[in-house]
Amino acid sequence: MDEPKKKKEFKLTALNTDNDIVEITVHECPVCRELIPKVENCPTCNTPYTHLNTVENFKTGYLHYIYECGCPAHERKAQKILKITEVVDESRINIRKNLADDFLKSGGY
């Protein structure tokens, strides 16, 4: 019998684009299995945001998490832009390295 997987979720300290220190909760995306920040529902349409993509700006070191909600297409645009400042263990370093490697392999830079 298969055992249910443990939900991957933990808290990290990060900087937002205003250089404010924020504590975020990171969890596994149900679609792509990437570890991403948890976000609230869209305040306009009250639907959950769906993670679409993650892009790293190598000049600033910020990760851009791109989400989409259920609003009409011309109104949709949500990003959570963070710079991780706390590394708790080696596996979290590997997550960021793998993200950068995947991005470069895809020809996105």
C-alpha positions as CSV (number, residue, x, y, z in Angstrom):
1,M,0.0,0.0,0.0
2,D,1.3,3.4,-0.9
3,E,1.9,5.9,1.9
4,P,0.6,9.4,1.4
5,K,3.3,11.9,0.7
6,K,4.0,14.5,3.4
7,K,3.0,18.0,2.4
8,K,6.2,20.0,1.8
9,E,5.7,23.4,3.5
10,F,8.0,25.6,5.5
11,K,8.6,29.3,6.3
12,L,11.5,31.4,4.9
13,T,12.6,35.0,5.4
14,A,12.7,37.0,2.2
15,L,13.1,40.5,0.9
16,N,10.3,42.1,-1.3
17,T,11.0,44.7,-4.0
18,D,10.8,47.5,-1.4
19,N,13.7,45.7,0.6
20,D,11.2,44.9,3.4
21,I,11.9,41.7,5.3
22,V,8.9,39.4,5.0
23,E,8.3,35.9,6.2
24,I,6.7,33.7,3.6
25,T,5.3,30.2,3.6
26,V,6.6,28.0,0.7
27,H,4.8,24.9,-0.5
28,E,4.9,22.5,-3.4
29,C,3.0,23.6,-6.6
30,P,0.4,20.9,-7.3
31,V,1.0,21.2,-11.1
32,C,4.8,21.6,-11.6
33,R,6.0,20.3,-8.1
34,E,8.2,23.4,-7.7
35,L,8.4,25.0,-4.3
36,I,6.6,28.3,-4.5
37,P,5.3,31.0,-2.1
38,K,1.7,30.6,-0.9
39,V,-0.5,33.4,-1.9
40,E,-4.0,34.4,-0.9
41,N,-7.0,34.4,-3.2
42,C,-7.5,37.2,-5.7
43,P,-9.2,40.1,-3.9
44,T,-11.1,41.0,-7.1
45,C,-12.6,37.7,-8.2
46,N,-12.0,35.7,-5.0
47,T,-10.5,32.8,-6.9
48,P,-7.2,31.1,-6.0
49,Y,-4.1,32.1,-7.9
50,T,-2.6,29.5,-10.1
51,H,1.2,29.3,-10.4
52,L,2.3,29.7,-14.1
53,N,6.0,30.2,-14.1
54,T,9.0,31.3,-12.1
55,V,11.8,33.4,-13.5
56,E,15.0,34.6,-11.8
57,N,16.4,38.0,-12.5
58,F,20.2,37.2,-12.4
59,K,21.1,40.9,-12.1
60,T,19.1,41.5,-8.9
61,G,18.9,38.0,-7.5
62,Y,15.1,38.2,-7.2
63,L,12.8,35.4,-8.2
64,H,9.6,36.4,-10.0
65,Y,6.7,34.0,-9.2
66,I,4.0,34.5,-11.8
67,Y,0.4,33.6,-10.9
68,E,-2.9,33.9,-12.7
69,C,-6.4,34.2,-11.2
70,G,-9.9,33.9,-12.6
71,C,-10.3,37.6,-13.6
72,P,-10.9,38.5,-17.3
73,A,-7.8,38.2,-19.3
74,H,-7.2,42.0,-19.7
75,E,-7.3,42.4,-15.9
76,R,-5.1,39.4,-15.0
77,K,-1.5,40.0,-13.8
78,A,-0.1,38.9,-10.6
79,Q,3.5,38.4,-9.5
80,K,5.1,37.8,-6.2
81,I,8.7,39.0,-6.4
82,L,11.0,38.0,-3.6
83,K,14.7,37.5,-2.8
84,I,15.3,34.7,-0.4
85,T,17.6,35.8,2.4
86,E,17.5,32.7,4.7
87,V,18.8,29.3,3.7
88,V,18.0,26.7,6.3
89,D,19.4,23.6,4.7
90,E,21.3,22.3,1.6
91,S,18.1,21.1,-0.1
92,R,16.8,24.7,-0.3
93,I,20.0,25.8,-2.0
94,N,19.6,23.0,-4.5
95,I,16.0,24.2,-5.3
96,R,17.2,27.6,-6.4
97,K,20.2,26.2,-8.3
98,N,17.9,23.7,-10.1
99,L,15.5,26.5,-11.0
100,A,18.3,28.6,-12.5
101,D,19.7,25.5,-14.4
102,D,16.2,24.7,-15.8
103,F,15.7,28.3,-16.9
104,L,19.0,28.4,-18.7
105,K,18.4,25.0,-20.4
106,S,15.0,26.2,-21.7
107,G,16.7,29.1,-23.6
108,G,14.9,31.7,-21.6
109,Y,17.9,33.9,-20.9
